[in-house]
Amino acid sequence: SRRNQIAVYRLSIRGNLMKKLPACVFGFFVVGFLLVIGSSAHAQGNSSSQSLTVRGKLIALDGQSLRVSTGSGEVSVRLTDATKIVTEVPIKLSDIKSGLYLGTTAQKQLDGTFLASEVHVFADDERGLSEGHRPSSSVPSSTMTNANVERVEDVVVQDVKGPMMTLKYKSGEVKVFVPPNAPITKRVPGDRSLLKTGAVVSVGGLQGADGVLSAAQVTVRNLTD
């Protein structure tokens, strides 16, 4: 009868769907699994590089490759077409004024202020670079502060006259006294002719899983020392 034919037709369609359904589900599962694996690999690839700054003596130069000797060992550095080379020139103590953006290595004193061992004024296009206050990675028992100079006051500390800088960064501020014997420099543009063995350099960039530091910037601190 016609009713029986319709029932048989419906059963036939349902049977075909049930046969096809596992294949579809399996296909979706495979696609989803591949997407998860791809995302995981991408994340691992991104996490394999870390931001790093090292300071030391340039001991070897071969084309785009450098080797820098640091306090914790040698670091291999790779230059790229985008690597920026800068150097530093000495400036006077009186050149430190409010409004500058600078970095200073200093030691904390008993009264809560800091005593600078060196000061370097950043170039205008470096304002905001690595802003903050943190332990120094290159000088034991010292801090590194990159911040804006809020104000400068002439003071006398233990019979030594000099400027007391109030440095302000995003999460706070510190007071740093600069003694007359602290070296003060300003960063200026340089070129690769400055890269010579024996130069003291600071290299910042991304270090890959192979341990090679891909340099975003190389600062030549001193060509002879």
N, C-alpha and C positions, 0 to 999 in steps of 0.2 A: 504494500500500500504506500501512498505518498508519505504518510506520517513515518513509516519505518525507514523510507529512503532518506528523509531529512535527518532522522536520528543517527543513521549510519554515516551521513555526510559530516555531521557535527563531531562524531567520535573520530573520524578520519582527520579532521582539522586539528582536534585536540592532540591526537597522537603525533602528528607532524610537529606541532609546537613543542611538545615535550621532548622530542628528539633533538630539536634545534636549540632549545633553551640551555642545556649544559654547555654547548659549544660557545654560545654567546656569553654566558657567565664566565667561562674559562678565558675567553678573549678579553673581557673587561678586567679580569684579575691580572692577566699578563701585562696589559697596558698600564694598570695602576702600579704593579710591582716595578716595572721599568721606570716609571715616573719617580717613584720613591727612591730607587737606586740612583737615578740621575741627579736628583736633588741632593741626596746625601753626598755623592761624589763631588758635586759642585761646592757644597758647604765645606767639605774637607779640603778642597783645593783652595778655597778662600782662607780658611783658618790656618793653612800651612805657612802663610807669610805673616810676619809680625813686624810692627814698626820698631826701629832700633836706631840709636845714635851711639857711635863709638868715637873715642878720642885716643890718639896715639901718634906714633912716628911712622911716616911712610918709608917702608924698607924695600919695596920693589914696585916697578912700573913696567908693564908690558902691554902696549896698545891700550885697550879698553879695560885691562885688568890691573888692579892694585892689590898690594898686601900691606896691611897696617898692623904694627905691633902695639898692642894695648897692655894694660896691667894684668889682664886675665888671659892673654894669649894672642895669637895672630888671627886676623880677620881678613878674609878674601872679599874684595870689593869689585863690583862691576860698574863701569861707567856706561851711560846711555846717551843718546843724542839730546835728551832733555835734562841731563845732569847740569845743575847750576854750580858754577865755581865762583866763590867769593873769597876775599882776603880781608885783613884787618890792618888799620893804620892807627898809630897812637894819637890820642887826643889829651887835652889838659883836664885837670880836675875841675877847673872852672867852667868847662864845657857841659858839665852835667846840670841840666835844668829841668824844671817841671815840663811835662808833655812828652818827654822822650820815652821810647819803649826800649828796655834794656834787659840784659841777663846778668846775674851776679852770682858768683860762688862765695859762700860765706859760712862762718861758724857762729853758732848761737852762744850768746854771752849770759852771765848770771842774771842780769837785769831784764832778760827777755829780748833785747835787741840782738842784731847780728853784726859781725865784723867781716867786711869784704876782703877777700884775698885777690879778687880780680873783678873787673866790670867790663862788659862789652855792649856797646850800643848797637842795636839792630838797624839795618837799612829800613827806609820808609816802607818798602813793599813786604817787609817781614813782620810788621806790626801784628801782634796777636799770636806769633809763632810759639808753640809749646807753652802757652801761658799757664802759670801756676807756681806753686811752691812745693818742692819735693827734695828727698835726699839726693845728693850728687852721686852720679854713677862713676865719676872719674876721680873724685877727691874724697878720701875716707873722712868720716866724722864731719862732713860739710853738707850744706844744702845748696840747691840751685833754684833761683827764683827768676822767672821771666815775667815782667810786669811793667805797668806804666808808672812813671815817676809822678806821684801826686804832688809832692812838694820837697824842697831842699832847704835845710836849715844849717847854718854854720854853728858848730858846737865844739866843745872841748871835752875829750874823753881821755882820762888818765894823762893829763897834761899834753895831749896831742890834739891839735886843732884840725878840723876837717868837716866835710859835709855829712849830715845825717839825712839819708833819703827815706822818704815814706813811699814804699812801693805798693801799689794797689793792683790786685788781680781779681778774677771773677768771684772767688770764694773767700777773700779776705785781704789782709794787708800786713806788711812787716816793715820794721824800721832797720835800716842798714847803714852802718857808719863806714865811710871810705877813708882809710888812712892814706897819708901822702905817698907811701911806698907801694900801694896797690896799682898794678898795671891797668890802664884804662884805654880801650881801643874802640874803634868804630868800624863796622863792616862796610866794605865797598865792593863793587863788581870786580871780578878778576877773570882770568882765562886759564887754559890748561898748561900754558907755559910755566905757571907757578907750581905745578906738580912735579916736584923733584925729590929724590931720595934724601931723607934727613929732615924733611919738612914735618912740622907738627900739625896734624890735621884733625878736624872734627867732621865725621861723615854721618849723615842722616839719610834713612831710606827704609826699604822693606827687605827683610832677610827671609829668603826662601827656605824650603825644606832641605835644600842641599847645603845650607849654611852660608851661601854667598849673599852679601849685602848689595842690593841694587840701589845705587846712590841717587837720591833726589838732589842732594846738595853736598858739596865738599867745601869746607871752610879752611883755608890755609892760615894756620895760626902763627907759624914762625918757620922761616926757610932755613935757619941754620942751627936752631937749638933742638 
